[in-house]
Amino acid sequence: MADMFVQNEMCIIACQNDAMAMGGRKAFFELNQLPERDTWLRMPLTGCDGVAKAGQAWVREGILTATVICPPLMGHALTLMANSIRAGAQPAERTVVPATSFPNIEDLQTKRVAHSAGKSK
């Protein structure tokens, strides 16, 4: 099975949240076939949420490659609502709240280049 993914150049395991990423990692550790397990565990594993004591901590520990920090939305929502009430107008239909990478993109690129260089040796 792992050969199929390697042949199709699967290069990352991206999960909807950090807890799912950890569950996926646990499942890979439990594979009985060592070459397949090792193939999966060498792939970058990412999540989303970026909570300081979970996703960010797992990145610092090297368990996850990266996470996306999604800022809490309640403060933004309350500010939008208060401003709307004060102005007597509807808020904009959409409000974009930027997410950020942890670690930052530049650090991930540096790690990727270093990892690729190590593979070619």
Secondary structure as the mmCIF struct_conf table of DSSP 4:
data_model
#
loop_
_struct_conf.conf_type_id
_struct_conf.id
_struct_conf.beg_label_comp_id
_struct_conf.beg_label_asym_id
_struct_conf.beg_label_seq_id
_struct_conf.end_label_comp_id
_struct_conf.end_label_asym_id
_struct_conf.end_label_seq_id
HELX_RH_AL_P HELX_RH_AL_P1 ALA A 2 GLN A 7
TURN_TY1_P TURN_TY1_P1 ASN A 8 GLU A 9
STRN STRN1 ILE A 13 ALA A 14
BEND BEND1 GLN A 16 ASN A 17
HELX_RH_AL_P HELX_RH_AL_P2 ASP A 18 PHE A 29
TURN_TY1_P TURN_TY1_P2 GLU A 30 GLU A 30
BEND BEND2 ASN A 32 ASN A 32
HELX_RH_AL_P HELX_RH_AL_P3 LEU A 34 ARG A 42
BEND BEND3 MET A 43 MET A 43
STRN STRN2 LEU A 45 ASP A 49
HELX_RH_PI_P HELX_RH_PI_P1 ALA A 52 GLN A 56
HELX_RH_AL_P HELX_RH_AL_P4 ALA A 57 ARG A 60
TURN_TY1_P TURN_TY1_P3 GLU A 61 GLY A 62
BEND BEND4 ILE A 63 THR A 65
STRN STRN3 ALA A 66 ILE A 69
BEND BEND5 LEU A 73 LEU A 73
HELX_RH_AL_P HELX_RH_AL_P5 MET A 74 ALA A 87
TURN_TY1_P TURN_TY1_P4 GLY A 88 GLY A 88
BEND BEND6 ALA A 89 ALA A 89
HELX_LH_PP_P HELX_LH_PP_P1 GLN A 90 ALA A 92
BEND BEND7 GLU A 93 GLU A 93
STRN STRN4 THR A 100 PHE A 102
BEND BEND8 PRO A 103 PRO A 103
HELX_RH_AL_P HELX_RH_AL_P6 ILE A 105 LYS A 119
TURN_TY1_P TURN_TY1_P5 SER A 120 SER A 120
#
